[in-house]
Amino acid sequence: MKKLFTLMLMAAMTMATWATDYDEEIIVTVNGTSSQQHGIISVVEDGDTYTLTLKNFVLQSEDGPMGVGNIELTGIVPQQSATATILKAQDNVIITEGNDPSVPFWMASMLPPVPVDLVAAISGDHLRASIHINMMETLEQIIEVTIGSGYQMRNQGFEKWHASAENYEEPNGWHSFESATGSFVALTGHHMQKSADAHGGETSARIYSTTVLFTIVANGTMTTGRMSANAMSATDPKNNAFLDTSLTDVDGNGDPFYMPLVARPDSLVLWMKFKQGTANASHPYATVSAAITDGTYYQDPEDKEYNNVIARAKNNVIAETNGEWKHISIPFEYTDAQLDPKAILVTISTNADAGQGSNNDEVLVDDIALVYNANVTAITVDGNAVEGFTPEQTTYEATTEKVLTADDIDATVEGRGAHVLKTVNKTDNGYECVVEALTADLTVLNRYVINVKDVSDGVRTVNNRKQATATYYTVSGQQASVLLPGQTYIRIAADGTVTKVRR
């Protein structure tokens, strides 16, 4: 991702305005049909508010690209989670004409103000955003725009394929022995093809085993990385699936042999059909494994102890499904590695044990995805649990004798990488405390409101320690324990007030 920074000096006694242009992958879904493109998203911070602009927005249609224009949301007050700056906005937006010379006509001048809902997260060099656009009155369309790659599996439904070898195909983002490397590639045969037997959509991926050199069974294997065939023995770890983001090799679709990932999902889900060509009671299982890494070299099966793995997910006891599609959910188990995720290696095989399957073992795979959670399991107000809390109920009552701030609100949330936002608003008889838990991929927002009645006798207790406590974050969303001279920080006061300060 290209990130262009512009810092503009305003005046000696004012804070700086900064702007960032993100060149991001954009997935546009119109009435349920999706297309992919790239676009420029501009984020400008000016004082205490932000402006986010989706530039030169284009819809893909059967008649070709249809220019819409620039969608700009202004005056957004930021919120801060532990890891990101969160922008949320709802507005009727007047779309303006774009300036892309390749687009002959912009619809902007023909459109009335359009209802737009936005949620975005800025963390480090990454922008993730979800935009909901209601154009039912004008174009009879509901438009969903997802901005930012590295959060989800590519080609989840295995609908898109590319040529990998003469007369053979591989699904985009996935690879088998058709694109393998190694000294013994010529002996591995072919192990993948498109199948019309799909769980959803029109196609799935079929991987299958074959017998090579008369007696050796080569398991059918599919991976987001690249297959390596560098040994005669099926059990030798020189035969593996691997990733290495430093390599520049690309597949038949022009994609690298790895799948980028910049977030921390909670589980991997997929649909599978599995059958053995010949029943093998000693080795009856298919397998699915995944490893989230920092992008440096990693292989499955491992040939040593790897310290670059952030999380693993594995199910190596997948039994035959009797001709039915089976939903598989595999939770990630996180290591103690303090690393940033950069890539994920997913490997699916017709047998959990190398070389122990039979000829014509078969696995069909469809609708694979990463799942992110933000499940709130408990909320406390000033150390007291909210009575009767259940995730299904969204509004509660409580009492206090203190002046409440955001620091007095705590929430227990299940979800690796979930964003937790807390605000406290003064009301006539107390406080409205709002807790929002947002999944890392911004697809789910769980919101709870606790109406807290002030029952003090008029002389309220002020927690001076909490009043004095403030938390600081860098402008990229990382919490700062040490404030460096000359740097700009976001200050979250104990009452939830967000300001920008410069040391």
C-alpha positions as CSV (number, residue, x, y, z in Angstrom):
1,M,0.0,0.0,0.0
2,K,1.3,3.4,-0.9
3,K,0.9,6.0,1.8
4,L,1.6,9.7,0.9
5,F,2.0,12.1,3.8
6,T,1.5,15.8,3.6
7,L,2.1,18.1,6.6
8,M,1.0,21.7,6.3
9,L,2.1,24.3,8.9
10,M,-0.8,26.5,9.9
11,A,0.5,28.9,12.5
12,A,2.8,28.9,15.5
13,M,0.0,28.5,18.0
14,T,-2.2,26.0,16.2
15,M,-1.9,22.3,15.6
16,A,-0.8,21.0,12.2
17,T,-3.2,19.7,9.6
18,W,-2.2,16.5,8.0
19,A,-3.5,14.5,5.0
20,T,-2.9,11.0,3.9
21,D,-3.9,9.4,0.6
22,Y,-4.4,5.6,0.6
23,D,-4.2,3.7,-2.6
24,E,-6.4,0.7,-1.6
25,E,-8.2,-2.3,-2.9
26,I,-11.9,-1.6,-3.0
27,I,-14.7,-4.2,-3.2
28,V,-18.0,-2.8,-4.4
29,T,-21.1,-4.8,-3.9
30,V,-24.3,-3.6,-5.8
31,N,-27.5,-5.4,-4.9
32,G,-25.4,-8.5,-3.9
33,T,-23.1,-8.6,-6.9
34,S,-19.4,-7.7,-6.2
35,S,-16.6,-6.3,-8.3
36,Q,-13.0,-5.3,-7.4
37,Q,-11.1,-2.1,-8.2
38,H,-8.5,0.2,-6.7
39,G,-9.1,3.7,-5.6
40,I,-7.7,6.7,-3.7
41,I,-9.1,7.4,-0.2
42,S,-8.0,10.7,1.3
43,V,-8.0,11.3,5.1
44,V,-7.5,14.8,6.3
45,E,-7.1,15.7,10.0
46,D,-7.8,19.3,10.8
47,G,-7.8,20.1,14.5
48,D,-10.2,17.8,16.3
49,T,-12.1,16.5,13.3
50,Y,-11.4,14.4,10.2
51,T,-12.6,14.5,6.6
52,L,-12.6,11.2,4.5
53,T,-13.0,11.3,0.8
54,L,-13.5,8.4,-1.6
55,K,-12.2,9.9,-4.9
56,N,-13.3,9.1,-8.4
57,F,-15.8,6.4,-7.3
58,V,-16.9,4.2,-10.2
59,L,-19.6,1.5,-10.4
60,Q,-19.0,-1.5,-12.7
61,S,-22.1,-2.4,-14.8
62,E,-22.9,-4.6,-17.7
63,D,-22.5,-1.6,-20.0
64,G,-19.0,-0.8,-18.6
65,P,-17.7,1.6,-15.9
66,M,-20.2,4.2,-14.6
67,G,-18.6,7.3,-13.1
68,V,-20.3,8.4,-9.9
69,G,-17.9,11.0,-8.4
70,N,-16.2,12.0,-5.1
71,I,-17.9,11.0,-1.8
72,E,-16.8,13.3,1.0
73,L,-17.7,13.0,4.7
74,T,-16.6,16.0,6.8
75,G,-16.5,17.0,10.5
76,I,-16.0,13.4,11.7
77,V,-15.1,13.4,15.4
78,P,-12.6,10.5,16.0
79,Q,-12.8,7.8,18.7
80,Q,-9.9,5.8,19.9
81,S,-9.7,2.1,20.6
82,A,-6.6,0.5,22.0
83,T,-5.1,-0.1,18.5
84,A,-6.8,2.3,16.0
85,T,-8.4,5.6,15.4
86,I,-12.1,4.9,14.6
87,L,-14.1,7.2,12.3
88,K,-17.9,6.9,12.2
89,A,-20.3,9.1,10.3
90,Q,-23.8,9.2,8.9
91,D,-24.7,12.0,6.5
92,N,-26.6,13.0,3.3
93,V,-23.7,13.6,1.0
94,I,-23.6,15.8,-2.1
95,I,-21.4,13.8,-4.5
96,T,-19.1,16.0,-6.6
97,E,-17.6,15.3,-10.0
98,G,-14.3,13.3,-10.1
99,N,-11.2,14.2,-12.1
100,D,-10.2,10.9,-13.6
101,P,-9.7,11.6,-17.3
102,S,-10.4,8.0,-18.2
103,V,-14.1,8.4,-17.1
104,P,-16.0,10.3,-19.8
105,F,-19.1,11.2,-17.7
106,W,-19.8,11.7,-14.0
107,M,-23.3,11.2,-12.6
108,A,-22.6,13.5,-9.6
109,S,-24.5,16.5,-11.0
110,M,-27.6,14.3,-11.6
111,L,-27.8,13.0,-8.0
112,P,-29.6,14.5,-5.0
113,P,-27.9,14.2,-1.6
114,V,-27.2,10.5,-1.0
115,P,-27.5,8.8,2.5
116,V,-24.0,7.5,3.4
117,D,-23.0,5.5,6.5
118,L,-19.2,5.2,7.2
119,V,-17.1,3.3,9.7
120,A,-13.3,3.3,9.3
121,A,-10.2,2.3,11.3
122,I,-6.8,3.8,10.9
123,S,-3.9,1.8,12.4
124,G,-0.3,2.3,11.4
125,D,-0.1,2.3,7.6
126,H,-3.5,0.5,7.2
127,L,-6.9,2.0,6.4
128,R,-9.9,-0.2,6.7
129,A,-13.3,1.2,5.9
130,S,-16.9,0.1,5.2
131,I,-19.3,2.5,3.4
132,H,-23.0,1.8,3.0
133,I,-24.7,3.9,0.3
134,N,-28.4,3.9,-0.2
135,M,-29.3,4.8,-3.8
136,M,-32.6,3.0,-4.0
137,E,-34.5,6.2,-4.8
138,T,-32.2,7.3,-7.6
139,L,-30.6,4.1,-9.1
140,E,-32.6,1.4,-7.2
141,Q,-29.3,0.2,-5.8
142,I,-27.9,-0.6,-2.3
143,I,-24.1,-0.2,-2.6
144,E,-21.6,-1.6,-0.1
145,V,-18.0,-0.5,-0.4
146,T,-15.3,-2.3,1.5
147,I,-11.9,-0.6,1.5
148,G,-8.6,-2.1,2.4
149,S,-7.1,-5.5,1.7
150,G,-5.4,-8.0,4.0
151,Y,-8.5,-8.9,6.2
152,Q,-10.2,-11.7,4.3
153,M,-9.4,-14.7,2.1
154,R,-9.2,-14.0,-1.6
155,N,-11.6,-15.7,-4.0
156,Q,-13.6,-17.1,-1.1
157,G,-16.1,-18.9,-3.3
158,F,-13.6,-20.3,-5.8
159,E,-15.4,-18.6,-8.7
160,K,-12.3,-17.1,-10.4
161,W,-9.6,-19.3,-11.9
162,H,-6.4,-18.8,-13.9
163,A,-4.3,-21.0,-16.2
164,S,-1.5,-22.6,-14.2
165,A,-0.2,-25.2,-16.7
166,E,-1.2,-26.4,-20.1
167,N,-4.8,-27.4,-19.9
168,Y,-4.9,-26.9,-16.2
169,E,-6.3,-24.2,-13.9
170,E,-5.9,-23.1,-10.3
171,P,-8.3,-20.8,-8.4
172,N,-7.1,-17.3,-8.0
173,G,-5.2,-16.9,-4.7
174,W,-4.7,-20.7,-4.4
175,H,-2.1,-23.2,-5.7
176,S,-1.3,-26.8,-6.0
177,F,1.3,-29.0,-7.8
178,E,0.4,-27.4,-11.1
179,S,2.5,-24.4,-10.1
180,A,4.9,-26.1,-7.7
181,T,8.6,-25.7,-7.5
182,G,11.3,-28.2,-6.8
183,S,13.5,-31.0,-8.3
184,F,10.7,-33.6,-8.4
185,V,7.8,-31.5,-9.8
186,A,7.6,-33.6,-12.9
187,L,6.7,-36.7,-10.8
188,T,3.9,-35.1,-8.8
189,G,1.2,-35.1,-11.4
190,H,-2.0,-32.9,-11.2
191,H,-4.2,-32.6,-8.1
192,M,-6.7,-29.9,-8.7
193,Q,-9.6,-28.9,-10.9
194,K,-12.7,-26.8,-11.0
195,S,-15.9,-28.5,-9.9
196,A,-19.5,-27.7,-10.7
197,D,-20.5,-29.3,-7.4
198,A,-20.6,-26.1,-5.3
199,H,-21.9,-25.2,-1.9
200,G,-22.5,-21.6,-3.0
201,G,-22.1,-19.9,-6.4
202,E,-21.3,-22.0,-9.5
203,T,-18.0,-23.7,-8.7
204,S,-15.9,-25.2,-6.0
205,A,-12.3,-26.4,-5.8
206,R,-11.7,-30.1,-6.1
207,I,-8.4,-31.5,-4.9
208,Y,-7.6,-35.2,-5.3
209,S,-4.9,-37.7,-4.7
210,T,-3.0,-39.8,-7.4
211,T,-0.6,-42.7,-7.4
212,V,2.9,-41.8,-8.7
213,L,5.8,-44.2,-9.5
214,F,3.3,-47.1,-9.4
215,T,3.0,-47.3,-5.6
216,I,3.5,-43.9,-3.9
217,V,0.3,-42.0,-3.1
218,A,0.6,-38.2,-3.5
219,N,-2.1,-36.5,-1.5
220,G,-4.2,-33.8,-3.2
221,T,-3.1,-30.5,-1.6
222,M,-4.1,-26.9,-2.1
223,T,-2.5,-23.9,-0.5
224,T,-2.4,-20.1,-0.4
225,G,1.4,-20.4,-0.6
226,R,3.4,-22.5,-3.1
227,M,4.0,-26.2,-3.2
228,S,7.5,-27.5,-3.0
229,A,8.5,-31.0,-4.3
230,N,12.1,-31.5,-3.4
231,A,12.2,-35.1,-2.2
232,M,11.3,-38.6,-3.4
233,S,9.8,-39.6,0.0
234,A,6.2,-38.3,0.6
235,T,7.0,-37.9,4.3
236,D,10.1,-35.8,3.8
237,P,9.4,-32.2,5.0
238,K,11.2,-31.0,1.8
239,N,7.8,-31.6,0.3
240,N,5.7,-28.9,1.7
241,A,3.6,-25.8,1.2
242,F,5.5,-22.5,2.0
243,L,5.3,-18.8,1.9
244,D,7.9,-16.0,1.8
245,T,6.8,-12.5,1.1
246,S,10.3,-11.5,0.0
247,L,10.0,-13.6,-3.1
248,T,8.8,-11.9,-6.3
249,D,7.5,-14.9,-8.2
250,V,3.9,-14.7,-9.4
251,D,1.3,-17.2,-10.5
252,G,-0.6,-17.4,-13.8
253,N,-2.9,-14.6,-12.6
254,G,0.0,-12.3,-11.6
255,D,-0.5,-12.8,-7.9
256,P,2.3,-13.6,-5.4
257,F,2.5,-17.1,-3.8
258,Y,1.2,-15.9,-0.5
259,M,-2.0,-14.3,0.8
260,P,-1.6,-11.0,2.7
261,L,-3.1,-10.6,6.1
262,V,-2.8,-7.6,8.4
263,A,-5.4,-8.5,11.1
264,R,-5.9,-11.1,13.8
265,P,-8.9,-13.3,13.0
266,D,-10.6,-15.6,15.6
267,S,-11.3,-18.5,13.4
268,L,-11.2,-20.0,9.9
269,V,-14.4,-21.4,8.4
270,L,-15.1,-23.3,5.2
271,W,-17.5,-25.9,3.6
272,M,-16.1,-29.3,2.6
273,K,-17.0,-32.6,1.1
274,F,-14.6,-35.5,1.7
275,K,-14.4,-39.1,0.5
276,Q,-11.7,-41.7,0.3
277,G,-11.1,-43.6,-2.9
278,T,-10.4,-46.7,-0.7
279,A,-11.2,-46.7,3.0
280,N,-8.2,-46.6,5.2
281,A,-9.0,-47.1,8.8
282,S,-5.5,-46.2,10.0
283,H,-5.4,-42.9,8.1
284,P,-9.1,-41.9,7.6
285,Y,-8.9,-38.1,7.9
286,A,-8.5,-35.0,5.7
287,T,-6.9,-31.9,7.1
288,V,-7.0,-28.1,7.1
289,S,-4.3,-26.0,8.6
290,A,-3.5,-22.3,8.8
291,A,-0.6,-20.2,10.1
292,I,-0.5,-16.4,10.5
293,T,3.1,-15.2,10.1
294,D,5.2,-12.1,9.9
295,G,5.7,-12.8,6.2
296,T,9.2,-14.4,6.5
297,Y,9.8,-17.9,5.3
298,Y,7.5,-20.5,6.8
299,Q,6.5,-24.0,5.6
300,D,3.9,-26.7,6.4
301,P,4.8,-29.3,7.5
302,E,7.4,-27.5,9.7
303,D,11.1,-28.7,9.4
304,K,12.2,-26.8,12.6
305,E,10.8,-24.6,15.3
306,Y,9.6,-21.4,13.7
307,N,9.5,-18.2,15.8
308,N,7.7,-16.1,13.1
309,V,4.2,-17.6,13.7
310,I,1.6,-15.4,15.4
311,A,-1.3,-17.9,15.4
312,R,-2.2,-21.4,14.2
313,A,-5.4,-23.2,13.3
314,K,-5.6,-26.8,12.5
315,N,-8.2,-29.6,12.1
316,N,-6.6,-33.0,11.1
317,V,-9.5,-35.2,12.0
318,I,-12.0,-34.4,9.3
319,A,-13.8,-37.6,8.5
320,E,-15.7,-38.5,5.4
321,T,-18.9,-36.4,4.9
322,N,-21.0,-39.0,3.2
323,G,-21.6,-36.9,0.1
324,E,-22.9,-33.9,2.1
325,W,-21.4,-30.5,2.5
326,K,-20.0,-30.0,6.0
327,H,-19.3,-26.7,7.7
328,I,-15.9,-26.6,9.3
329,S,-14.9,-24.0,11.9
330,I,-11.4,-23.9,13.3
331,P,-10.3,-21.5,16.0
332,F,-6.9,-19.8,15.9
333,E,-4.6,-20.3,18.8
334,Y,-2.3,-17.4,19.3
335,T,1.4,-17.7,20.3
336,D,3.3,-15.2,22.4
337,A,5.1,-13.8,19.4
338,Q,4.9,-10.0,19.4
339,L,4.9,-9.6,15.7
340,D,2.7,-7.8,13.1
341,P,0.7,-10.2,10.9
342,K,1.7,-10.0,7.2
343,A,0.6,-13.2,5.6
344,I,-1.4,-16.4,6.1
345,L,-0.6,-19.9,4.9
346,V,-3.6,-22.1,4.5
347,T,-3.1,-25.7,3.4
348,I,-5.9,-28.3,2.7
349,S,-5.1,-31.9,2.0
350,T,-6.9,-35.1,1.2
351,N,-5.1,-36.9,4.0
352,A,-3.8,-35.7,7.4
353,D,-0.7,-38.0,6.9
354,A,1.7,-37.6,4.0
355,G,1.6,-40.5,1.6
356,Q,-1.0,-42.4,3.6
357,G,-4.1,-41.8,1.5
358,S,-5.4,-43.9,-1.4
359,N,-5.8,-43.2,-5.1
360,N,-8.7,-41.0,-5.9
361,D,-9.2,-39.5,-2.4
362,E,-11.2,-36.3,-3.0
363,V,-11.9,-33.1,-1.1
364,L,-14.3,-30.3,-2.4
365,V,-13.8,-26.9,-0.8
366,D,-16.0,-23.8,-1.0
367,D,-16.9,-20.6,0.8
368,I,-13.8,-20.2,2.9
369,A,-13.5,-17.2,5.2
370,L,-11.9,-15.6,8.2
371,V,-14.2,-14.8,11.1
372,Y,-13.7,-11.8,13.4
373,N,-15.5,-11.6,16.8
374,A,-16.5,-8.7,19.0
375,N,-18.7,-10.5,21.6
376,V,-19.3,-8.5,24.7
377,T,-19.7,-10.8,27.7
378,A,-19.7,-8.3,30.6
379,I,-19.8,-4.6,31.4
380,T,-19.0,-2.8,34.6
381,V,-19.7,0.8,35.7
382,D,-17.3,2.1,38.3
383,G,-16.3,-1.4,39.1
384,N,-19.8,-2.7,39.5
385,A,-21.1,-5.3,37.1
386,V,-24.2,-4.3,35.1
387,E,-26.9,-6.5,36.5
388,G,-28.5,-9.1,34.3
389,F,-26.1,-8.5,31.3
390,T,-26.7,-10.7,28.3
391,P,-25.3,-10.0,24.8
392,E,-28.8,-10.0,23.4
393,Q,-30.1,-7.1,25.5
394,T,-28.7,-3.7,24.5
395,T,-30.1,-1.3,27.1
396,Y,-29.6,-1.3,30.9
397,E,-30.2,0.8,34.0
398,A,-27.7,1.5,36.8
399,T,-27.0,4.0,39.5
400,T,-24.0,6.0,40.7
401,E,-22.9,8.5,43.4
402,K,-19.8,9.6,41.4
403,V,-19.0,11.8,38.5
404,L,-18.5,9.2,35.7
405,T,-15.9,9.3,33.0
406,A,-15.1,6.8,30.2
407,D,-12.4,5.3,32.4
408,D,-15.1,4.2,34.8
409,I,-16.6,1.9,32.1
410,D,-15.1,-1.5,31.4
411,A,-16.2,-4.2,29.0
412,T,-15.1,-7.8,28.6
413,V,-14.9,-8.6,24.9
414,E,-14.2,-11.9,23.1
415,G,-12.5,-11.1,19.8
416,R,-8.8,-10.9,19.0
417,G,-8.2,-7.4,17.6
418,A,-11.8,-6.1,18.3
419,H,-12.1,-2.4,18.8
420,V,-13.8,-1.2,22.1
421,L,-15.2,2.3,22.2
422,K,-16.5,3.9,25.4
423,T,-18.3,7.3,25.7
424,V,-20.1,9.0,28.6
425,N,-22.7,11.7,28.0
426,K,-24.2,13.8,30.7
427,T,-28.0,13.7,31.0
428,D,-30.6,15.5,33.1
429,N,-30.6,12.8,35.8
430,G,-27.2,11.2,35.4
431,Y,-25.2,9.7,32.5
432,E,-25.7,7.8,29.3
433,C,-22.8,5.3,29.0
434,V,-22.3,3.7,25.6
435,V,-20.1,0.7,24.9
436,E,-19.4,-0.3,21.3
437,A,-17.5,-3.4,20.3
438,L,-16.4,-3.4,16.6
439,T,-14.9,-6.4,14.9
440,A,-11.4,-5.9,13.4
441,D,-12.7,-6.1,9.9
442,L,-15.5,-3.6,10.7
443,T,-18.3,-6.0,9.7
444,V,-20.1,-6.2,13.1
445,L,-20.8,-3.5,15.6
446,N,-22.3,-4.5,19.0
447,R,-23.7,-1.4,20.9
448,Y,-24.9,-1.2,24.5
449,V,-26.4,1.7,26.4
450,I,-26.3,1.9,30.2
451,N,-28.5,4.7,31.5
452,V,-26.9,5.6,34.9
453,K,-29.0,7.6,37.4
454,D,-27.1,9.9,39.7
455,V,-28.3,9.2,43.2
456,S,-25.8,11.4,45.1
457,D,-27.1,13.9,47.7
458,G,-25.8,16.8,45.7
459,V,-22.2,16.5,46.9
460,R,-20.8,14.1,44.4
461,T,-17.5,12.3,44.9
462,V,-15.0,13.1,42.2
463,N,-12.3,10.5,41.6
464,N,-9.4,12.9,41.2
465,R,-7.0,10.2,40.1
466,K,-9.2,9.3,37.2
467,Q,-9.9,12.9,36.4
468,A,-6.1,13.4,36.1
469,T,-5.5,10.3,34.1
470,A,-5.1,10.6,30.3
471,T,-4.0,8.2,27.6
472,Y,-1.9,9.2,24.7
473,Y,-1.7,7.6,21.2
474,T,0.3,8.3,18.1
475,V,-1.6,9.6,15.1
476,S,-1.3,6.1,13.6
477,G,-3.3,4.6,16.5
478,Q,-0.5,3.1,18.7
479,Q,-0.6,3.8,22.4
480,A,2.4,5.8,23.5
481,S,4.0,5.3,26.9
482,V,6.7,7.9,26.3
483,L,6.0,11.2,24.6
484,L,8.8,12.3,22.3
485,P,9.6,16.0,21.6
486,G,8.3,17.3,18.3
487,Q,5.8,14.5,17.9
488,T,2.0,14.8,17.6
489,Y,-0.2,12.7,19.8
490,I,-3.9,12.0,20.3
491,R,-4.9,12.6,24.0
492,I,-7.8,10.7,25.4
493,A,-8.9,12.4,28.7
494,A,-10.5,10.6,31.6
495,D,-13.9,12.0,30.5
496,G,-13.4,10.6,27.0
497,T,-12.6,13.9,25.4
498,V,-10.3,13.6,22.4
499,T,-7.7,16.3,21.7
500,K,-4.5,16.6,19.7
501,V,-1.3,17.7,21.4
502,R,2.2,18.3,20.2
503,R,5.3,17.8,22.4
